[in-house]
Amino acid sequence: MASQKELFDAIVIGAGIQGCFTAYHLAKRGKKTLLLEQFFLPHSRGSSHGLSRIIRKAYSADFYTQMMEECYRLWVQLEHEAGNQLYRQTGLLLLAMKENPEFQTIQAILSRQGVEHQYLPSEELKQHFPNIRLARGEVGLLDKSGGVLYADKALRVLQDRVRQLGGKVHDGEKVIEIKPGLPVMVQTISRSYQAKSLVITAGPWTNRLLRPLGIQLPLQTLRINVCHWREKVPGCYGMSQGFPCFLALDLSGAPHHVYGLPAEGGPGLMKVCYHHGNAAEPEEGDCPPAFSDSQDVQILRRFVRDHLPGLEPAPAVLEHCMYTNTPDEHFVLDRHPKYDNIVIGAGFSGHGFKLSPVVGKILYELSMKLTPSYDLTPFRISRFPSLGKAHL
């Protein structure tokens, strides 16, 4: 047990995937590291739980595609260290109307960045994936490096690695006060700690920790229904049968993206979800999932009916997840405007899991006052001009 006088190089608040990778990078470099989590691990109240997440290089912003190059290498490195498979390549199929601007942007970025991909006009798409029904004018783009990350397994592996590397992981310790300074003091429900630097990766609870520090970020917490759909014929959308992950842009009248991961294992359940939800308080992550007639599920039902006829027309299993969105859906990776030994990682907007190896590296670099490996202009707090500094 840590004593009050023990001085850490860094304390990380929040043991989701971003906090775990931050602590991993710190501990791997010999830094005295403490990872704090308010809930007992494992838990399903935040954004990082669940069996699977999509990994892809197909993005509509060059900087994410560039970051993903290193992310893939770091995921493989973690697999080797742990002796555990965390990634399975399936390909990522982008579905859209040919003239969709985002589709065209992603295609141009993949070409510019030298990422292996394949454009699939309608007829060729039907030949490759006959169990996808297409409307007139819909085409595909296959990011061949795309696939599935095993989310829960990755969290466990990272927490174990942090401990093995000499770091400490304390769960069931909610932070109730942060006192800026050198050192920074962190008071939890059970004890007090001090560190040279602090990294906050608290997901939906970020602004509650930042408010007493004089800053509020423009974050919106959304509660997302995670839907699993049963195959009519087991294996028709299976990973072992070569079915890819997919991302559908503006199809079936959906104003936000629909995404899916192939079925794996015995139950024959395919994960198909809507990349949006309802505004919620963080504690609503504890509530049961919404009924299957909610608006987002109705959108998914139409999409499944129109494009995935081999699935049952209603979800078999509903779970939930929390998104913490920024207005532009880009992350916040920055130091506090007043306290430069307090670093903030927030606003991962439902697409941050795959990027967490590099996000954790960047947050480690910021906390150690190192030159960041990437241009952080898209992730600076200062990009939000409405953020007044009256409290700073």
C-alpha positions as CSV (number, residue, x, y, z in Angstrom):
1,M,0.0,0.0,0.0
2,A,1.2,3.5,-0.9
3,S,2.0,5.9,1.9
4,Q,1.1,9.5,1.8
5,K,4.8,10.5,1.4
6,E,5.4,8.2,-1.6
7,L,6.1,10.4,-4.7
8,F,5.1,9.0,-8.1
9,D,6.5,10.2,-11.4
10,A,2.9,10.1,-12.7
11,I,-0.6,9.3,-11.6
12,V,-3.1,8.3,-14.2
13,I,-6.8,8.7,-13.3
14,G,-9.1,6.3,-15.3
15,A,-8.3,2.7,-16.2
16,G,-10.1,2.6,-19.6
17,I,-8.0,1.8,-22.6
18,Q,-6.5,5.3,-22.9
19,G,-5.4,5.4,-19.2
20,C,-4.1,1.8,-19.4
21,F,-2.0,2.5,-22.4
22,T,-0.7,5.8,-20.8
23,A,0.3,3.9,-17.6
24,Y,1.9,1.1,-19.8
25,H,4.1,3.6,-21.6
26,L,5.1,5.3,-18.3
27,A,5.9,2.0,-16.6
28,K,7.7,0.6,-19.6
29,R,10.1,3.5,-19.4
30,G,10.8,3.0,-15.7
31,K,8.6,5.7,-14.4
32,K,7.0,5.3,-11.0
33,T,3.4,5.0,-12.0
34,L,0.0,4.8,-10.3
35,L,-3.2,4.0,-12.3
36,L,-6.4,4.9,-10.4
37,E,-9.8,3.6,-11.2
38,Q,-13.0,4.6,-9.4
39,F,-14.8,1.3,-10.0
40,F,-13.7,-2.3,-9.2
41,L,-12.1,-3.9,-12.3
42,P,-13.4,-5.2,-14.6
43,H,-16.5,-3.0,-15.0
44,S,-18.9,-2.0,-17.8
45,R,-19.7,1.6,-16.8
46,G,-17.5,3.4,-19.2
47,S,-16.4,3.3,-22.9
48,S,-13.7,0.5,-23.1
49,H,-15.6,-2.7,-22.1
50,G,-17.0,-5.3,-24.4
51,L,-15.7,-8.1,-26.5
52,S,-14.6,-6.3,-29.6
53,R,-13.7,-3.0,-31.4
54,I,-12.9,-2.2,-35.0
55,I,-9.4,-1.4,-36.1
56,R,-8.8,0.4,-39.4
57,K,-6.6,2.8,-41.3
58,A,-9.6,4.1,-43.3
59,Y,-10.2,7.6,-42.0
60,S,-11.3,11.0,-43.4
61,A,-8.4,12.8,-41.7
62,D,-4.8,12.2,-42.7
63,F,-3.4,12.5,-39.2
64,Y,-5.5,9.5,-37.9
65,T,-4.3,7.3,-40.8
66,Q,-0.7,8.3,-40.1
67,M,-1.1,7.6,-36.4
68,M,-2.6,4.2,-37.2
69,E,0.7,3.0,-38.8
70,E,2.3,3.1,-35.4
71,C,-0.8,1.9,-33.6
72,Y,-0.7,-1.4,-35.6
73,R,3.0,-1.9,-34.6
74,L,2.2,-1.2,-30.9
75,W,-0.7,-3.6,-30.9
76,V,1.5,-6.3,-32.3
77,Q,4.2,-5.5,-29.8
78,L,1.7,-5.9,-26.9
79,E,0.5,-9.2,-28.4
80,H,4.1,-10.5,-28.4
81,E,4.7,-9.3,-24.8
82,A,1.5,-10.9,-23.5
83,G,1.6,-14.0,-25.6
84,N,-2.1,-13.4,-26.3
85,Q,-4.0,-12.6,-29.6
86,L,-5.5,-9.1,-29.4
87,Y,-6.1,-8.5,-33.1
88,R,-7.6,-10.5,-36.0
89,Q,-7.4,-9.2,-39.5
90,T,-10.8,-9.4,-41.4
91,G,-10.6,-6.3,-43.6
92,L,-12.8,-3.2,-43.2
93,L,-15.4,-2.7,-45.8
94,L,-16.6,0.9,-46.4
95,L,-20.1,1.1,-47.9
96,A,-21.4,4.3,-49.4
97,M,-22.9,5.9,-52.5
98,K,-20.1,6.5,-55.0
99,E,-20.5,10.2,-54.9
100,N,-20.4,10.4,-51.1
101,P,-17.8,13.1,-50.2
102,E,-16.5,11.3,-47.1
103,F,-16.1,8.1,-49.1
104,Q,-14.1,9.9,-51.7
105,T,-11.9,11.7,-49.1
106,I,-11.1,8.3,-47.4
107,Q,-10.2,6.8,-50.7
108,A,-7.9,9.7,-51.5
109,I,-6.2,9.5,-48.1
110,L,-5.6,5.7,-48.4
111,S,-4.0,6.2,-51.8
112,R,-2.0,9.2,-50.6
113,Q,-0.7,7.3,-47.5
114,G,0.1,4.1,-49.4
115,V,-2.4,2.0,-47.6
116,E,-3.4,-1.3,-49.3
117,H,-7.1,-1.0,-50.3
118,Q,-9.4,-2.1,-53.1
119,Y,-12.3,-0.1,-54.7
120,L,-15.3,-2.4,-55.3
121,P,-17.9,-1.2,-57.8
122,S,-21.4,-2.5,-57.2
123,E,-21.1,-5.7,-59.4
124,E,-17.7,-6.6,-58.0
125,L,-18.9,-5.9,-54.4
126,K,-21.9,-8.3,-55.0
127,Q,-19.5,-11.0,-56.2
128,H,-17.2,-10.6,-53.2
129,F,-19.9,-10.3,-50.6
130,P,-23.2,-11.8,-51.9
131,N,-24.8,-11.7,-48.5
132,I,-24.8,-7.9,-48.6
133,R,-27.8,-6.4,-50.4
134,L,-27.0,-3.2,-52.2
135,A,-29.2,-0.4,-53.4
136,R,-28.5,1.3,-56.8
137,G,-25.3,3.3,-56.8
138,E,-23.8,1.8,-53.6
139,V,-20.1,0.8,-53.8
140,G,-17.4,-0.5,-51.5
141,L,-13.8,0.3,-50.4
142,L,-11.9,-2.5,-48.7
143,D,-9.2,-1.5,-46.2
144,K,-7.4,-4.8,-46.1
145,S,-5.6,-4.1,-42.8
146,G,-8.9,-3.6,-41.0
147,G,-10.1,-6.1,-38.4
148,V,-11.2,-6.8,-34.9
149,L,-9.5,-5.9,-31.6
150,Y,-10.4,-8.0,-28.5
151,A,-11.3,-5.2,-26.2
152,D,-11.8,-6.8,-22.7
153,K,-8.8,-9.0,-23.3
154,A,-6.7,-5.9,-24.2
155,L,-7.7,-4.1,-21.0
156,R,-6.7,-7.1,-18.9
157,V,-3.4,-7.6,-20.7
158,L,-2.5,-3.9,-20.2
159,Q,-3.4,-3.8,-16.5
160,D,-1.3,-7.0,-16.0
161,R,1.6,-5.5,-18.0
162,V,1.5,-2.3,-15.9
163,R,1.9,-4.3,-12.7
164,Q,4.6,-6.6,-14.2
165,L,6.5,-3.4,-15.2
166,G,6.5,-2.1,-11.7
167,G,3.4,0.1,-11.9
168,K,0.6,0.1,-9.4
169,V,-3.1,-0.3,-10.3
170,H,-5.6,0.7,-7.6
171,D,-9.3,0.1,-8.4
172,G,-12.3,1.0,-6.3
173,E,-10.7,4.4,-5.5
174,K,-12.7,7.3,-6.6
175,V,-10.9,10.6,-6.8
176,I,-12.6,13.3,-4.7
177,E,-10.0,16.1,-4.9
178,I,-7.1,17.2,-7.0
179,K,-4.7,19.9,-5.6
180,P,-2.5,21.4,-8.3
181,G,1.1,22.1,-7.6
182,L,4.5,20.5,-7.6
183,P,3.9,17.9,-6.6
184,V,0.2,17.5,-7.5
185,M,-1.9,16.0,-4.8
186,V,-4.7,13.4,-5.5
187,Q,-7.2,12.5,-2.8
188,T,-9.3,9.4,-3.2
189,I,-12.1,8.1,-1.0
190,S,-9.5,6.1,0.9
191,R,-6.1,7.9,0.8
192,S,-3.9,10.7,-0.6
193,Y,-1.2,10.5,-3.2
194,Q,1.3,12.9,-4.7
195,A,3.1,12.9,-8.1
196,K,5.3,15.0,-10.3
197,S,2.6,14.9,-13.0
198,L,-1.0,13.9,-13.4
199,V,-2.9,12.5,-16.4
200,I,-6.7,12.6,-16.5
201,T,-8.3,10.0,-18.8
202,A,-11.7,9.8,-17.0
203,G,-14.0,9.5,-20.0
204,P,-17.5,10.7,-19.1
205,W,-16.3,11.9,-15.7
206,T,-13.6,14.2,-17.1
207,N,-15.4,17.5,-16.6
208,R,-16.3,16.6,-13.0
209,L,-12.6,16.4,-12.3
210,L,-11.7,19.5,-14.3
211,R,-14.4,21.8,-12.9
212,P,-12.5,22.5,-9.6
213,L,-9.4,23.1,-11.7
214,G,-11.1,26.0,-13.5
215,I,-11.8,24.5,-16.9
216,Q,-14.7,22.8,-18.6
217,L,-14.3,21.1,-22.0
218,P,-17.2,21.1,-24.5
219,L,-17.8,17.4,-24.0
220,Q,-21.1,15.6,-24.6
221,T,-21.7,12.2,-23.1
222,L,-23.9,9.9,-25.1
223,R,-25.4,6.5,-24.2
224,I,-25.0,4.1,-27.0
225,N,-27.0,0.9,-27.6
226,V,-24.8,-1.9,-28.6
227,C,-26.8,-4.4,-30.6
228,H,-26.1,-8.0,-31.5
229,W,-28.1,-9.7,-34.3
230,R,-28.6,-13.4,-34.8
231,E,-27.7,-15.0,-38.1
232,K,-30.5,-16.9,-39.8
233,V,-28.0,-19.4,-41.0
234,P,-25.0,-19.7,-38.6
235,G,-21.8,-18.6,-40.3
236,C,-23.2,-16.6,-43.2
237,Y,-21.7,-13.4,-41.6
238,G,-18.9,-15.2,-39.8
239,M,-15.4,-14.1,-39.3
240,S,-14.0,-17.6,-40.2
241,Q,-16.0,-17.4,-43.4
242,G,-14.2,-14.3,-44.4
243,F,-16.8,-11.7,-43.7
244,P,-15.2,-8.3,-42.9
245,C,-16.0,-5.5,-40.4
246,F,-17.9,-2.8,-42.2
247,L,-18.6,1.0,-41.9
248,A,-21.7,2.3,-43.8
249,L,-21.8,6.0,-44.6
250,D,-25.3,7.6,-44.8
251,L,-27.2,4.6,-46.0
252,S,-30.8,3.5,-45.3
253,G,-31.6,7.0,-44.2
254,A,-29.2,6.9,-41.3
255,P,-27.8,10.4,-40.6
256,H,-24.9,8.8,-38.7
257,H,-22.6,5.9,-39.5
258,V,-23.7,2.3,-39.1
259,Y,-20.9,-0.2,-38.3
260,G,-20.6,-3.9,-37.9
261,L,-18.3,-6.7,-36.8
262,P,-18.5,-10.2,-38.1
263,A,-19.9,-13.0,-36.0
264,E,-17.4,-15.2,-34.2
265,G,-17.9,-18.5,-32.3
266,G,-21.0,-20.5,-31.6
267,P,-23.9,-18.2,-31.0
268,G,-23.8,-16.7,-34.5
269,L,-24.3,-13.1,-33.3
270,M,-23.1,-10.2,-35.4
271,K,-22.5,-6.8,-33.8
272,V,-24.2,-4.0,-35.8
273,C,-24.5,-0.6,-34.1
274,Y,-25.4,3.0,-34.7
275,H,-22.6,5.5,-34.2
276,H,-24.8,7.9,-32.2
277,G,-27.0,7.8,-29.1
278,N,-28.9,10.0,-26.6
279,A,-27.3,12.6,-24.2
280,A,-26.8,11.1,-20.8
281,E,-25.2,11.5,-17.5
282,P,-22.2,9.3,-16.7
283,E,-24.1,7.3,-14.2
284,E,-26.6,6.2,-16.8
285,G,-24.0,3.7,-17.9
286,D,-25.4,1.6,-15.1
287,C,-29.0,1.6,-16.5
288,P,-30.4,-1.3,-18.5
289,P,-30.2,-0.9,-22.3
290,A,-33.1,0.9,-24.0
291,F,-36.0,-1.0,-25.4
292,S,-35.6,-2.4,-28.9
293,D,-38.1,0.2,-30.3
294,S,-35.9,3.2,-29.6
295,Q,-35.1,5.5,-32.5
296,D,-31.5,4.3,-33.0
297,V,-32.6,0.6,-33.0
298,Q,-35.3,1.4,-35.5
299,I,-32.7,2.9,-37.8
300,L,-30.6,-0.3,-37.4
301,R,-33.6,-2.5,-38.1
302,R,-34.1,-0.7,-41.4
303,F,-30.4,-1.0,-42.2
304,V,-30.4,-4.7,-41.4
305,R,-33.5,-5.3,-43.5
306,D,-32.1,-3.4,-46.5
307,H,-28.5,-4.6,-46.4
308,L,-28.1,-7.7,-44.3
309,P,-31.0,-10.0,-45.1
310,G,-29.3,-13.0,-43.5
311,L,-29.8,-11.5,-40.0
312,E,-32.9,-11.8,-37.9
313,P,-34.8,-8.5,-38.2
314,A,-34.6,-7.6,-34.4
315,P,-31.5,-7.5,-32.2
316,A,-31.1,-10.6,-30.0
317,V,-28.9,-8.9,-27.4
318,L,-28.8,-5.2,-26.4
319,E,-25.9,-3.8,-24.3
320,H,-24.7,-0.3,-23.8
321,C,-21.6,1.9,-24.0
322,M,-20.7,5.6,-23.3
323,Y,-19.3,8.0,-25.9
324,T,-17.7,11.2,-24.8
325,N,-17.9,13.5,-27.8
326,T,-16.2,16.7,-28.7
327,P,-17.9,19.1,-31.2
328,D,-15.5,18.1,-34.0
329,E,-15.1,14.5,-32.8
330,H,-11.4,14.9,-32.6
331,F,-9.7,14.1,-29.3
332,V,-8.3,16.4,-26.6
333,L,-4.6,15.6,-25.9
334,D,-3.2,18.6,-24.1
335,R,-1.9,20.1,-20.9
336,H,-4.1,22.1,-18.6
337,P,-3.9,25.8,-19.7
338,K,-2.7,26.8,-16.2
339,Y,-1.1,23.7,-14.6
340,D,1.4,22.3,-17.1
341,N,2.0,19.1,-15.0
342,I,-1.7,18.1,-15.4
343,V,-2.4,16.4,-18.8
344,I,-5.8,15.8,-20.2
345,G,-6.9,13.0,-22.6
346,A,-10.6,13.2,-23.4
347,G,-13.3,13.3,-26.0
348,F,-12.5,10.1,-27.8
349,S,-15.9,10.3,-29.5
350,G,-16.5,6.6,-30.0
351,H,-13.5,6.0,-32.3
352,G,-10.5,6.2,-29.9
353,F,-10.0,2.5,-28.9
354,K,-7.9,1.5,-32.0
355,L,-5.7,4.7,-31.5
356,S,-5.0,4.1,-27.8
357,P,-1.5,2.8,-28.2
358,V,-0.4,6.1,-29.7
359,V,-2.7,8.2,-27.6
360,G,-1.1,6.7,-24.5
361,K,2.4,7.4,-25.9
362,I,1.4,11.0,-26.5
363,L,0.0,11.5,-23.0
364,Y,3.1,9.9,-21.6
365,E,5.3,12.4,-23.6
366,L,3.2,15.4,-22.4
367,S,3.4,14.3,-18.8
368,M,7.2,13.9,-19.0
369,K,7.5,17.3,-20.8
370,L,8.9,15.5,-23.9
371,T,8.5,16.7,-27.5
372,P,5.3,15.0,-28.7
373,S,5.8,12.4,-31.5
374,Y,2.9,13.9,-33.5
375,D,1.6,17.4,-34.4
376,L,-1.0,18.0,-31.7
377,T,-2.7,21.0,-33.4
378,P,-5.9,19.0,-34.1
379,F,-6.1,18.0,-30.4
380,R,-5.4,21.3,-28.6
381,I,-7.9,22.7,-26.1
382,S,-7.3,26.1,-27.7
383,R,-9.2,25.0,-30.8
384,F,-12.4,25.6,-28.8
385,P,-12.7,29.4,-28.9
386,S,-15.8,29.4,-26.7
387,L,-13.7,28.1,-23.8
388,G,-13.3,31.2,-21.6
389,K,-10.4,31.4,-19.3
390,A,-12.0,33.5,-16.7
391,H,-11.6,30.8,-14.1
392,L,-7.9,30.3,-14.9
